[in-house]
Amino acid sequence: MLTKRDLLLLSFTTGFSVMVVELTASRIIAPILGSSIYTWTSVIGITLLGTSIGSHIGGNIIDKKNQLRVIANFFLAASALVLFIPAIASLSTFLILKVSTLWLATIIASLILFFIPAFLLGAIYPMIAKQYFQDIAKIGKNSGTLSASWSTGSILGTFLTGFVFTGYIGSEGTFISISILLFLCSIWLYVTKNLRLYATCFFLLLLVFFFSLKLSHRDNPTTVIHTESNYYDILVADKELPMLGKVRVLFLDAGSHNIESLSDAKFDSYVNFYPVFSVFNEDIRDIAMLGGGSLEMSDNFKNFYPNATVTTAEIDPEVTAIADKYFNASDYVIENTIAVDGRVFLAGSNKKYDVIFSDAYNSFISVPWHLATKEFFQLSKSRLNTDGMFAINFISPQTGNNVFYKSMFATFSSVYENYYVFVYGNNAQSIENIVLVGINSTVHPSNFQVKSKLLDVPGGENLADHLINASNIKDNNDSIIFTDNYAPIDRLMMPIINKYFTPYISIMNPKT
């Protein structure tokens, strides 16, 4: 017979497990579908749906058959399902990617991977409650105590997942650990030696099967390194891409963040944009890069402006370590690389720069909205010297589904009245790299004058071809000024993602 303390411990463990699985769930989906607000919404919503339905059905089951063996069976089943979440994710990737609508794909992925584990764990609470609520006169107190134990477990699970599990044992190790914890609970609840023996044999067979799958699985031959950090699922792959040849790609979650040639081939890309700034200021001394990735841009800046100090703010130190090892960034002459968010970096110092380049979101799948608001652009402008320049790179079509582009332009130009627009792409109706440049100066050379000056810069003829006339997108009624209070970037990007996600993945799938 279990004591009340035993039941509180079981409630605590179940609440702990639910939260760990829920938080780790996004790390399983992110490499497939990105880590946008839709991923988090789907994971949280499906987990709540599973636990809600589980609680209802679990209560009905325990009323009909009030035995510890029933609770043990649910712990054992939850243990098995949690163990195989990573394997199910791998096997179902092809099915998930057939869904062309991102928000629907995240819901389907969450249903496939997390609904049943959440259902099983949710069913356990009313079963424990049935055992715990023996004294009707104290049902209020007992209900509060039992609920508090569940919530306390959830709180601990939240902090341990965020601060310990993700960074030290990864998502797969986390699921294995929770599976073992749930299995131990089931063994505790089985009252006879035979049942414990059967459960142990069942779990050991599951482990053998699980690790057999692991041993039979071989990394894709294109994969150079695959790891996790506190911020991303990181993968480096060598791929053969149309028109680019053999390249090395840095993937952060589902987005390709850097592409570098392995054959020393030169291709037209915004990473070669750095000479533009010399047209507006011939004495550049301090440069800040927001977003480092493979550090190629930072290196390009340093090589072109040898007398300048280049400071790079890259939020994830693991990405910087990957860049050092697999993109030869350790050979670059870059003074400072700081592990900090780009906006926090600018807000944390009053230092002023001649150039600030924001390259923190060159994926169209997940856009960090806090680096696209009017307040952020105002902050960037306050950190510029006189004649200083701020540039931001993002991905969007110029025409068609271009409300995001027009809103970015409207927000940017509301702060930087002196601006220029450069576009890297071949089709205005397709997704392209767009670079907005704002000048902290009242002097505004015309596009013609800028193009003329670019012709005197090495590679300038090519750069001049990317400068466009942006007057046709100014003062559009359907554009939105993004603010910290209201920045519906995910909603505005959804038509673009739905249109281009499937063809993008067919070419740039990090796992193929």
N, C-alpha and C positions, 0 to 999 in steps of 0.2 A: 504494500500500500504506500502510495506516495504521500509525503507530507506537503503542507502548503508551501514550504520553502522550496521543495523540489518542483512544484508546479510553477512557482514564480520564476525559477531558473529556466524551465522549459519555455515559458512565455518570453523571457528576456532573450533566450537563444534564437527563438523564431523571429522575433522583431529584428534582432541583429542580422539574421540571415536575409530577411526580405530586403533590408536597406542595402546590404552589401551587393546582393544580386542586382538590385535596381540601378545602383550607381555604376557598377561594372558593366551593366548591359550596354550603355552608350559606347563603351570602348570596343565592344564587339561589332556594333553596327557602323561606327565611324569609318573604318577602313573601306566599307562597302558603299555607304551612302553619305558620308560626311557627318559633321557634328553641328548641323544647323539647329535652329529652334524647333524644326519639325522632328528631328531625331529625339530630342529631349521630351517634347510633347508626347510623342508616340510611346516612348518607353515608360514615362510616368503614367500616362493614361491607361495603357494596357496592363501595367502592373497593378494599378488600383482596380481595374475591371476584374482582373484575375483574383485578387484578394477579396473583393466584395462578393463575387459569385461563390468563391471558395468558402467564405464565412457562412453564407446562407445554406449551402449544401452540406457543409461540415456539421452545422448545427442540427440539421435534419437527420444526418447519419448517426450522430452520437446519441440522439434521443431514442433511436430505434435499437441501438446496440452499444451500450455504455460499457466498453471494455478498453483497457489500456492497450490491448493488442491492436485495436483499430487505430489509435493514435500512433503507435509504433509503425504500422504499415504506411501511414501517410508520411512520416519522417523518412522512412526507407525509400519510398517512391520519389519524394522530393530530392533526396540525396542522389538518386540515379539520374534524374532529369537535369539537375544542376551540373553534375559531372560532365554531361554530354552537350552542354550548351555550345562550347567552341566547335565541336565536331559537327553539330547540326548546322551551325552558322556557315561552316565551310561547305557542307554538302548542299545547302539551300541557296548559296550565292547566285548560282545561274538562274534560279527561279525568280529571286528577288529582283535581279537586274533586267528581267523581261518586262517589269512594270515601268512604263515610261513616265508616270507622274510621281515625283519625288515624295510628296506627302503621303500618298497611298502606299508607296514602296516601304516607307518607314513604319507605317501601321502594320503592313503584312509581315515585315521582318520581325517586329515586336511580338505579333501574335504567334508566329512560328516558334520563336526562341524563348519567350518569357511568359506567355499566358499560362501554360500548364504548371510550370514551377511556382508561379505566383498563386495560382488556384490551390495547389496542394498546401503551400505554406499558410495561405489564408484560411483554409479549412481547419487548421490545427488550433487556432485561437478559441473558437467556441467549444472544441473538444476539451481543451484544458479548463475552460471556464466551467464546464459541466462538473468536472472533478473538484474545482475550487469553491464553487458557490454552494456549500453545504448548509450554511446558517442563513436562513431566509431573513432573519431580523437584521443581519449585517450585510445585506446584499449590496447596498450602496458603497459601503467602505471597501468590501471585498472587490467589487467591480472596479473601483478607482485604483486600488492597489495592483490588481492584475493588469489593468490597462497601462499603469505607470511603468510596470516592469517591461512590458512590450515596447513602450516608447523609449525607455532608457536604453534598451538593447538597440533600438533603431538609431538613437543618437550616437552611441558608441560605434556602431557600424558605419555611420556616416563619416565620422572623423577618422577612423582607422582606414577606411577605403581611400579617402582623399589624401591623407597625409602619410600613410604607410603602405598599404597593399599595392596600390597602383604603381608607386615608384620603386618598390623593392621586390615584389614577386610577380607583378604583371597581372593581366586579366585572367589568363589561363590558370596561373597558380592560385589566384583568388578563388575561382570556381572550384578547383580541386580541394582547397582548404575548407570551404563551406560545405562541400559534399561530404567530406570526412566528418565534420562537426555534426551534420544532420544524421549521418550513419551512427555515430556514437550515441546520439539521443535515442535512436530506434533500438539499439542494443540494450540500452538502459531500461527501456520500457517493456521489452519482451521478458515475460516473467519466468519462462522455462528455459532450461539449458538447450533443449532441442531447437526452440525457436531462435535463440541467439546464434546457435551453430548454423542453422539454415540461412539466417540473415547475413552472417559473416561470410559464408561461402558465396552467397549471391553477390555481395559487394566485392569480394576478391575477384570473382569472375568478371564483374564490370570493370574493375581496374585493369585486369589482364587484357580485356577487349579494348579498353581505352588506350592503353600504351601500345598495343599491337597496331592500332590505327595510327598512332604517332610515329612508330617505327617504319610503317609502310609508306607514310607520307614523305615525299621528297620536296624540298623547296624548288620552286620553279627555277630552271637554270639561269634565268635572267636576273634573279634576285642576288644582290650583292650583300645586303645586310637588312635584317628586319628586327626591329626592337620597339619597345614602348617607353614613353617618358611620362612625366606628370601632365603633359599637355597634349601629346600626339601619339598616334600609332605611326611610327617612322619606318619607311621602306626606301631603300636605294636599289634601283634596277637598271640594268643595261638593256636598252631596247633598240629595235630598228624601226624608225618612224618614217612615214612618207615625206619626201622632200628634204628631210633632215639627216637621213642616214643613221649611223650608229651613235647613240647618245646615252648619257648617264642621266637618270631622272631622280630627283628627290621628291618623294611623295610624303605629305603630311596628311594623315587620314586618307580621304579619297582624292585629294587634290594634288596635282603636280605643281610643285613650287619652284623648281629650278630644272632647267634642261641644259646640259653642257655637252658639246661634241667630243667624241672619243677619237676622232680622226683629224683633229685640228681644222676641221671645216668651219668656215665662217658663215653664219646665217643671220639674216636681218631680224633683230630682236630689240626690245626696249632696254635690255641690259647694256646696249651700246649707246644709250641716250646721253651719257654723262658730259660729252663735249658741249652740249647746248648751253650750259650755264656760263661758259666762258664768253659767250656773245654778249651777255648782260653785265658781267662783272669780270674784269681781267685780273683781279687780285683776290682770289678765293683762298682763305686761310683756314676756316673751320667748317667742317662738313659733318652732318649727322645723318646716319642711315637708320630709319625705323623699320626693322625687319631685316634679318641677316640671311636666313636660308643658307645656301652654300657659300656665302660671302663673296660671290663673284662681282656683284655690283660694288661692294666696298673696295675690292681690289682694283677694279676699273677706275674708280674715283681717285684712289691713291696714285695709280700709275700716271693718270692724266694731269693730276694736280699734285706734283711731288712735294711742294712746299706746304701743302695743307695737312691739317690733322683730321683724320677720319675716325669718328666714333660711331660704333654700331650698337644699336639696342635690339637684341634678339631675346625674346622672352624665355626661350627654352635652351638651357645650357647643353642639353643632350644633342640638339640640332647643331650647335656650334662644334661639339665634339665629333659628330658625324661629318661635318664639313671639313674639319681638320684632317680626318683620316681617309675619307673617300672622295674628296674633291680637292685635295692638296691645298686646303686653305692654310695649313700650318706654314706653307712657304710664302704666304702673302705678307706684305709689309703693312699691317694694319695696327694702328696704335692701341685702340681700345675696343673691346667687345664686351658689352655689359648685359647680364641676364636680367632684363626688365622689360615690361610692356612699354611700347613706344610712347603712349600718352602719359604714362606715369613718369617716364624718363624726362619728357619735356616739362611736366608739371613740377618735378622735384628739383629743378635748378633754374636759376635766372640767366644762365649762360646764353649768349646769342651766337647765331651761326650765319655764315654766308650762304650755305645751302642746307636745306633739310629735305631729304627724299624719303617719302613714305611708301614702302614696298611690302607692307605687312599682309596684304591680301590679294595675291595674284592668282587666286582660284575663284571661280564663279560659284562654287557650290556652297561655301561657308564664308560669309563676309563679316568681319568684326565691326559691328555697327558703330561702336564708340570711337572708331577712327574715321568716321564719315560725317560727323555732325558739325553744325555751325560753331559750337563751342570748341571743338577740337581744332578747327581751322583758325579760330580766333587765338587759341593758345599757340599754335604754330607761328602765326604772324607776330605775336608778341616776343617770340624767341629769334626773330630775324634781325640782323643788322640792317642799316640803311642800304638799299639796293640788294638786300638779301633775297633769296629765292626759295620757295617751297614747291615741291612737286609731289604728286600722288599718282600712283599707277593702279588701275583697276580694269576689270574685264566686263565688256558689255557690247551689244550691237549699237551702231549709231542710229539706225532707222528701224522701223518695224516695232518690235517689243522693246522700246528704248526709254520707258518711263524712268527706270533706274538711272540711266545715263543722263537724262534731262534733269532729274532731281539732284544728282551729284553735281552737275554743272551749275544748277541754280544755287545750291548750297555753297559751293566753292566760290562762285562769283559774287555772292552776297558779302563775302569777307574780302576777297581779292578782286578789286575792280580792275586791276592791271593783270591780265591773264593771257595765256596762250594754250592751245590744244594741239597735241600731237597724237597721231593714231598709227598703230602698227597692226596691219591686217590687209586683206585683199578684197573684202566684201563688206560694205557698210551695213548689210542686213544680217551678217553673221557676227559671232562674238569676236572681239578684237581687244588688244591691249590699248587702253586709252590713258595718256599721261596729261594731267592738267598741271600747268606751271603758273604760279602766282608770284608777282614781283612786288617787293616792298619798296615801291618807288612811284613817283608821279610821272616819270618819263615813260612813255609807251611807244617804242618803235613799232612801225607798221609791220604786218606780216612780210611784205615785200622787203623791207629793210632787214628784218631778221634773216630771211632767206639769203639775202645778199651777203650778210656777214658770215653766215654758216658756210658759204662757199670757200671762205678763207681758212676754215677749220678742217683738220684731217678727218676725212669721212663726211664732211659737211654736206656734200651734194646729196648724199643719201638721207641725211637728217632733214634737210630742207624739204624733201619729198613728203615727209610725214606731218609737216605743219599744215593745219587746215583752217579754214575760215569758220569760226563758230557762231557767227552772227545769226545764222538760221535757227539755232536752238535756244536763243535767249528769249525770255518773256513768254514761255509756254504756259498755258493755263493749267495743264495737267501735271506740272512738276511740283514737287514737295520740297520745302526747306527742311532738311533733317536737323533735328535738335536732340539734345540729351533726353528730353521728355517724350519726343515722338520721332522715331526713325524706323518706319515699316519696311526695312530693306529686304527682309526675307519674303514679304508679300510681293514686293515689286520685282524681285529676282525670280519668283516662281515661274512665270511664263518662259523666261530664258532657260532656266534649269530644265523644265519639262521638255523643251524643244531640243536642247543640246546635250542633255545628260547621257542618253543612250548612245548616240554616236561618239561622244567623248569617251565613255567607258569602253566602247568597242575598240578604240585605238589606245587609250591611256590606262586601261585597267591595271592597277599596280600589281595584281596577282598573276598577270599573264605576260 
